[in-house]
Amino acid sequence: MSLAKKLVAPQLRDLQPYQSARRIGGIGQVYLNANESGFAPYEMPVTETWNRYPDFLPTDLTNTYSRYVGINPDRTMAVRGADEAIDLLIRTFCEPHKDAIRIQTPTYSMYEFVAQAHGVAVDTVSLDSSFELDMKRNSSAEVGGKNLKIIFICNPNNPTGNALSQDSIAAIAEEHRESAFVVIDEAYIEYCPQESLLSLIDSHPNVIVIRTLSKAFALAAIRVGFLIAREEVLEQVGKLIAPYPIPDNSARIAISALSESGVSHMQSCRDQTIALREQTRNDMNELNAVEQVYSSVTNFLLVRFRDASLVMQTLLEEGVVVRDQTHFAQLPQHLRITVGTSEEMLEMMSHIRAL
Ligand SMILES: Cc1ncc(COP(=O)(O)O)c(C=O)c1O
């Protein structure tokens, strides 16, 4: 039995996916099977097909993304942003009140939120003082009487901005090879492509990678992300996925962004962001209000201030919104600042300098 079949939540084991009109399929010239309207929508050209439901799983999009990352399309599933991937994975593999996930704190808060919302326990492992993985705690499968089903590893990590040791992640995947999924959230990977662990999927059936177009591809509004995993994993997730997950217009924009010239554009924007990040980091290190600016391989900086709440408040009064991280025990005076445009960075810097 595949690992995915073994770990799938029991309520899904024999569940037949909802059979939408597109999933059932059928080729004809007259389609009367989905209760769609026969009219063109208001002010839309009749040549468009906005009155029709989109594909069940948009093959053009998954093929295009697979080409971009160099993997088999059978291992790719398009989802509505990385957040939907997190939600689908927890609901597919975790049984409420019996199962657990593990997170590496401080990290992206959606893993914990989704788990709690579904009655799934959360085992919280702290990153060490260099924001690296705690290998001893991660080697354990023991989580207070609950079955550990998924270990989330955000790499590079949000909000710390560092890439985690690839060897450590591989060792955790190996350790739990037969018993739990290791989900690597690579939302920021375009900023440091050499850190990707996509190839671990070839050697480890328990590795799942999450990607998104919301960050370096600058497409947060269209809500497109990807789950990359063995076919048998996607088969289980496919039981729960929404009937028509990706709107047609999102798929079209995404396919264009993933074309050769689209990827070049992304890379050029990415390189500019990286240069601005490094310049901002140097400039911030000169400021009195700043204690430390952590090195980052992403499009944001984690900054330790002498008085984070004063900085947060001052920036807010000036209409500059950054992200407070002081709710994390390890980040008592820390704010996370996205690298925006150079004008935005100058404005943010001028207000902190005025302090
Ligand atoms: C680590 C991480 N994963 C996932 C997401 C969500 O991405 P998406 O917009 O694709 O849902 C974010 C967004 O900030 C993130 O930081």
The ligand as a Tripos MOL2 file, in Angstrom:
@<TRIPOS>MOLECULE
LIG
   16    16     1     0     0
SMALL
NO_CHARGES

@<TRIPOS>ATOM
      1 C1          5.5090   30.7420    3.5970 C.3       1 LIG1
      2 C2          4.2430   31.0750    2.9130 C.ar      1 LIG1
      3 N1          3.4930   30.1040    2.4060 N.ar      1 LIG1
      4 C3          2.3490   30.3670    1.7850 C.ar      1 LIG1
      5 C4          1.8980   31.6630    1.6530 C.ar      1 LIG1
      6 C5          0.5850   31.8920    0.9760 C.3       1 LIG1
      7 O1          0.7640   32.0370   -0.3940 O.3       1 LIG1
      8 P1         -0.4590   32.1390   -1.4140 P.3       1 LIG1
      9 O2         -0.6460   33.5750   -1.7150 O.co2     1 LIG1
     10 O3         -0.0070   31.3800   -2.6000 O.co2     1 LIG1
     11 O4         -1.6540   31.5320   -0.7650 O.co2     1 LIG1
     12 C6          2.6300   32.7120    2.1730 C.ar      1 LIG1
     13 C7          2.1470   34.0920    2.0590 C.2       1 LIG1
     14 O5          2.6260   35.0340    2.6420 O.2       1 LIG1
     15 C8          3.8440   32.4170    2.8310 C.ar      1 LIG1
     16 O6          4.6000   33.3680    3.3560 O.3       1 LIG1
@<TRIPOS>BOND
     1     1     2 1
     2     2     3 ar
     3     2    15 ar
     4     3     4 ar
     5     4     5 ar
     6     5     6 1
     7     5    12 ar
     8     6     7 1
     9     7     8 1
    10     8     9 2
    11     8    10 1
    12     8    11 1
    13    12    13 1
    14    12    15 ar
    15    13    14 2
    16    15    16 1
@<TRIPOS>SUBSTRUCTURE
     1 LIG1         1 GROUP 0 **** ****
